[in-house]
Amino acid sequence: MSTLQDNGASRILGAGFLLTGLLFNPYLITHALGPDRQIASSIYLIYIVAWEIVLGMLGVYFALNRRHAILPKLAIVCASLLVCLFAAEWGVRKFWYKNSTNGWKAPRISSFELNQCGYRGHRIEYNDDDYVILLVGDSQVEASACAYAWMPECRLEYHLKSKGRRARVFTVGSSGYGTDQELLAVREYFQRFRADLVIVWFTPINDIWNNIFPTHWPRNGKPKPTYWLENGALHGPLPNAHIGEIPCTGSRIADIIRRRYVMGGLDPDGFWEKKFLPPAYQALREYKGPVLMDWQTRWDSNLGVCRGDTLANEKAHWAISLTPRSPRMQYGIDLTHALLNEISLSATARRARFCVLIPAVTNPPPVRGEFVHRLNGEFYRTSSDQYDANLKDVTHGFDVFHTAVTLKDHEVGPADDHLNEHAVDQVMESLAAELAAGIPMPANTTTK
């Protein structure tokens, strides 16, 4: 039987196995590859982890024993490892693991109301001479509070046709989308369909922080594909599966390890903050002067979504108005602009025009100025000028339509500030008036 007699050589050999095992560590490998080159194959990842464990066990075995019967014990180690891995995989699949999709499409919506891309909307069908408009956005374009026939796509199409334009309007986008998932949705749409105009309905109070973090609202919510900036260049997305897919197609244990090492495990938002994000806005601990208690009132009454916001990391609907602009908000603005630019490039590559839609409520008129709000013992300074500057920088260089919502009763309800059917119709009528001049009249059509 093969043996190793020398204790010094044994320890050297053990240390060598341990160091070699560390080289197979998934964190070190993904760090060396760079965050945009994750280990995508579950089988390959579990192979790496298995080798790390085997080499580590061999290192301990050789380092702590003076005399070794190598081959039989090595066989026992390998067989035990395989049995444990198979048992663990079976147990995880049977009793614990739940698949998590990469992003989402249209939750809790009847299949009757879904288009071919999986979003709320009518079937994508058009003729060669139709002017095709793609409406892109989040909950505003999904408009779950509106009747199916009163969705934004329907009202825009109606008002354009009333002006003699032969237009078809279709929707890609879902509640909670940021510009990152909108970009992927546009790319998926263009794989099957065409468009003459792409309109992104931009939602200032949440689109920027939707893009910054790897999960949906609130903190560490549903995982989604996420891009990031590095030295001014756009990278991503992570994970690299399509929207609505399950990233793991092999071992469930491997998927857990992938989440732990690549996406931050139980705290993906915190992981992302440490890895990519600059400092967030710092609240004032003390302030002497007039303060507003409106935020505290909403918090105390649990009105709307404010308790799910975390102002400490700017994953909050009020963050866009905070002043002065933090390094994190600047990063979010740059990231969002880069994502909008990618949508624009996807459109222009297919000879489609690109523009941004930003409705604004003007009844009652917005209160302008600089204010300090108190919330849970801390003070936050906001500015309407800062809000305007942030929005201007996000949309710089793009065609932007600013439509006004003048209806007094424009919200779905006291705890839901989405536009109701009447406000949606007003926005789409105003947008149609802006777009009509750039849409050719059908052949053999005369204007009155």
ZIQUIQUI-V301052 format. One record per backbone hydrogen bond with DSSP energy under -1.0 kcal/mol. NH is the residue of the N-H (numbers start at 0). CO is the residue of the C=O. If there is no record, write none. Layout:
nh=NH co=CO
nh=NH co=CO
//
This chain:
nh=9 co=5
nh=10 co=6
nh=11 co=7
nh=12 co=8
nh=13 co=9
nh=14 co=10
nh=15 co=11
nh=16 co=12
nh=17 co=13
nh=18 co=14
nh=19 co=15
nh=20 co=16
nh=21 co=17
nh=22 co=18
nh=23 co=20
nh=24 co=21
nh=28 co=24
nh=29 co=25
nh=30 co=26
nh=31 co=27
nh=32 co=28
nh=33 co=29
nh=36 co=33
nh=39 co=37
nh=44 co=40
nh=45 co=41
nh=46 co=42
nh=47 co=43
nh=48 co=44
nh=49 co=45
nh=50 co=46
nh=51 co=47
nh=52 co=48
nh=53 co=49
nh=54 co=50
nh=55 co=51
nh=56 co=52
nh=57 co=53
nh=58 co=54
nh=59 co=55
nh=60 co=56
nh=61 co=57
nh=62 co=58
nh=63 co=59
nh=69 co=1
nh=72 co=68
nh=73 co=69
nh=74 co=70
nh=75 co=71
nh=76 co=72
nh=77 co=73
nh=78 co=74
nh=79 co=75
nh=80 co=76
nh=81 co=77
nh=82 co=78
nh=83 co=79
nh=84 co=80
nh=85 co=81
nh=86 co=82
nh=87 co=83
nh=88 co=84
nh=89 co=85
nh=90 co=86
nh=91 co=87
nh=92 co=88
nh=93 co=89
nh=94 co=90
nh=95 co=91
nh=96 co=91
nh=101 co=244
nh=102 co=100
nh=102 co=222
nh=112 co=109
nh=113 co=110
nh=114 co=118
nh=117 co=114
nh=120 co=112
nh=124 co=122
nh=129 co=126
nh=130 co=165
nh=132 co=167
nh=133 co=196
nh=134 co=169
nh=135 co=198
nh=136 co=171
nh=141 co=137
nh=142 co=138
nh=145 co=142
nh=149 co=146
nh=150 co=147
nh=154 co=150
nh=155 co=151
nh=156 co=152
nh=157 co=153
nh=158 co=154
nh=159 co=155
nh=160 co=156
nh=161 co=157
nh=163 co=160
nh=164 co=159
nh=166 co=164
nh=167 co=130
nh=169 co=132
nh=171 co=134
nh=176 co=173
nh=181 co=177
nh=182 co=178
nh=183 co=179
nh=184 co=180
nh=185 co=181
nh=186 co=182
nh=187 co=183
nh=188 co=184
nh=189 co=185
nh=191 co=188
nh=192 co=188
nh=195 co=131
nh=196 co=131
nh=197 co=352
nh=198 co=133
nh=199 co=354
nh=200 co=135
nh=201 co=356
nh=205 co=202
nh=206 co=202
nh=209 co=205
nh=210 co=206
nh=211 co=207
nh=212 co=208
nh=215 co=221
nh=220 co=215
nh=220 co=217
nh=223 co=213
nh=225 co=237
nh=227 co=234
nh=229 co=232
nh=232 co=229
nh=234 co=227
nh=237 co=225
nh=243 co=101
nh=244 co=241
nh=254 co=250
nh=255 co=251
nh=256 co=252
nh=257 co=253
nh=258 co=254
nh=259 co=255
nh=260 co=256
nh=261 co=257
nh=264 co=258
nh=266 co=263
nh=270 co=266
nh=271 co=267
nh=272 co=268
nh=273 co=269
nh=274 co=270
nh=275 co=271
nh=276 co=271
nh=283 co=378
nh=291 co=371
nh=296 co=292
nh=297 co=293
nh=298 co=294
nh=299 co=295
nh=300 co=296
nh=301 co=298
nh=302 co=297
nh=307 co=304
nh=308 co=305
nh=309 co=314
nh=312 co=309
nh=314 co=309
nh=315 co=313
nh=318 co=315
nh=320 co=317
nh=321 co=318
nh=322 co=380
nh=327 co=278
nh=329 co=325
nh=330 co=326
nh=331 co=327
nh=332 co=328
nh=333 co=329
nh=334 co=330
nh=335 co=331
nh=336 co=332
nh=337 co=333
nh=338 co=334
nh=339 co=335
nh=340 co=336
nh=341 co=337
nh=342 co=338
nh=343 co=339
nh=344 co=340
nh=345 co=341
nh=346 co=342
nh=347 co=343
nh=348 co=344
nh=349 co=346
nh=350 co=347
nh=351 co=346
nh=352 co=195
nh=354 co=197
nh=355 co=398
nh=356 co=199
nh=357 co=400
nh=359 co=402
nh=361 co=404
nh=370 co=381
nh=372 co=379
nh=373 co=291
nh=374 co=377
nh=377 co=374
nh=378 co=283
nh=379 co=372
nh=381 co=370
nh=382 co=320
nh=383 co=368
nh=386 co=382
nh=387 co=383
nh=388 co=384
nh=389 co=385
nh=390 co=386
nh=391 co=387
nh=392 co=388
nh=393 co=389
nh=394 co=390
nh=397 co=394
nh=400 co=355
nh=404 co=359
nh=409 co=407
nh=411 co=417
nh=412 co=415
nh=415 co=412
nh=419 co=409
nh=423 co=419
nh=424 co=420
nh=425 co=421
nh=426 co=422
nh=427 co=423
nh=428 co=424
nh=429 co=425
nh=430 co=426
nh=431 co=427
nh=432 co=428
nh=433 co=429
nh=434 co=430
nh=435 co=431
nh=437 co=434
nh=438 co=435
//
